[in-house]
Amino acid sequence: MVTAYQSKYGVQPAFTDKKPVTVCIEAVFGIPKSFSKAKRADALNGCIYPTKKPDADNIAKIVLDALNGVAYTDDTQVINLSVQKRYGEVPEVKVEITEVNNG
């Protein structure tokens, strides 16, 4: 994750000066091979969610800690956080960080 971030945005944190940020994390899980075609379709359409480990709070901790000092100066800057777990064709973690504008 760190390497992917740095290759796209560089090695200096983009969100510095303790400015507040919002972080949205989307954890995409691969569909189990044991799923039937109908259950697979339901998973891809968002009718079934991955209610398995890792927990959403553990995903958030891993992502925020990994990007600490990389994307932002410190994860204390995160004032708003959302984590979503879903199924998809390709397992991946998507992270969006936006600066919160004051007024």
Backbone hydrogen bonds, N-H to C=O, Kabsch-Sander energy under -0.5 kcal/mol:
donor,donor_aa,acceptor,acceptor_aa,energy
5,Y,1,M,-2.4
6,Q,2,V,-2.9
7,S,3,T,-2.4
8,K,4,A,-1.3
9,Y,5,Y,-3.1
10,G,6,Q,-1.9
14,A,71,A,-0.7
15,F,71,A,-2.5
16,T,14,A,-0.8
19,K,16,T,-1.5
21,V,77,Q,-2.4
22,T,98,T,-2.9
23,V,80,N,-2.6
24,C,96,E,-2.6
25,I,82,S,-3.0
26,E,94,K,-2.8
27,A,25,I,-0.5
27,A,84,Q,-3.2
28,V,26,E,-0.7
28,V,92,E,-3.4
29,F,27,A,-0.6
29,F,86,R,-3.3
31,I,88,G,-0.6
35,F,32,P,-1.7
40,R,36,S,-2.7
41,A,37,K,-2.3
42,D,38,A,-2.2
43,A,39,K,-2.3
44,L,40,R,-2.4
45,N,41,A,-1.8
46,G,43,A,-1.1
47,C,42,D,-2.9
48,I,42,D,-0.9
51,T,49,Y,-1.5
52,K,50,P,-1.3
59,I,55,D,-2.0
60,A,56,A,-2.3
61,K,57,D,-2.0
62,I,58,N,-2.2
63,V,59,I,-2.5
64,L,60,A,-3.0
65,D,61,K,-2.5
66,A,62,I,-2.2
67,L,63,V,-2.0
68,N,64,L,-0.6
68,N,65,D,-0.7
69,G,72,Y,-2.3
70,V,67,L,-1.9
71,A,67,L,-2.5
72,Y,67,L,-1.3
73,T,15,F,-1.7
77,Q,74,D,-2.1
78,V,75,D,-1.2
79,I,21,V,-2.4
79,I,77,Q,-0.7
80,N,21,V,-1.1
82,S,23,V,-2.2
84,Q,25,I,-2.3
86,R,27,A,-2.3
88,G,29,F,-2.3
92,E,28,V,-1.5
94,K,26,E,-2.9
96,E,24,C,-2.6
98,T,22,T,-2.3
100,V,20,P,-3.0
101,N,99,E,-0.6
103,G,101,N,-1.0
